[in-house]
Amino acid sequence: MRQLKVVFRENPDYDYKSVSPVSTEIIPVNFATERNQMLSHLYTMIINGHLTIPEKYEKLIVSLITAQSNEYSFDTFDKEQAS
């Protein structure tokens, strides 16, 4: 995380407690607790055309197309089903 912030010329000692929802700062996110919201936002961004993935990343595109959540609420994500 620290290296990523340095590469993007951000303060590596940033206080994450003061992050704004409109901030463009890189912040760590715990996938174990935030996965539902992250998957929902990713799905919305792709469906609405806000995220475009270059065709050279074919494996990523196929993985995203074939990925399945076991429940509509995104409580679980079946990695085996997506491969």
N, C-alpha and C positions, 0 to 999 in steps of 0.2 A: 504494500500500500504506500509506504513511504517513498519508494522508488518511482511509482506511478505519479505521485504528486510532484516530485522533483522534475520529472520529464515534462509535465505540463506547467511547470513554473508556478506551482502553488506552494503555499507554506506547509511544509510537512508536519509542523506542530500545531496545526489548525484545531480549534476547539469545536468538535462535532456537535456539541449540545446547542450551539447557537446557529445551526443551519436553517436557512429559510427554504420553504417549498419551491421557491423560484430560483434558488441558487444554482449556479453552474459549477460549483465546487465538486470535486470528487470526494465522495464520502463512503466509508465502508458500510456494507449492508450484509446482515446475517441471513443467508438464504434459508436456513433452517426455520427461522421465524417469519420471514417476509416473503416466502416463495409464492404464496397465493396472490398477493398483491403484485409481485413482480411479473408473474406469468400472465396475469390479467392485463397489466399495462403493456407488456410486450405484444400480446395478441391484439389489443386495441390499436397500438401504433402500426402494426403490420396491416391490419384490415383497413385502416383509414389512410394508408399510403404515406405515413410519416416516416417510415423506415424502409429503405431500399437496400437490398443485399446484392452486390455484384455477382453476376453469373459464375465467375471463376470460383466462388465458394459453394459449388454444387452440393457437396456433402452436408454443409450447414443448412442449405435450403431444403434438401430432402429430409433431413432430421426434423426441421421445424414443421414441414408439411405433414410428416407421418407421426409426429409426437402426439401423444394422447394423455389426457388427464383422466384418472379413474372416476372422477366425479365432476360435475359441472362447476362446483365450488373451487376447483383446483386444489383440494385438500391433499391429493396425492398425485404424483406424476410418474407414469410408467416408463422408465428409461428403456427397459427391455422391449417394450412394444414399439418404441421409436427407432430401434436399431435394425 
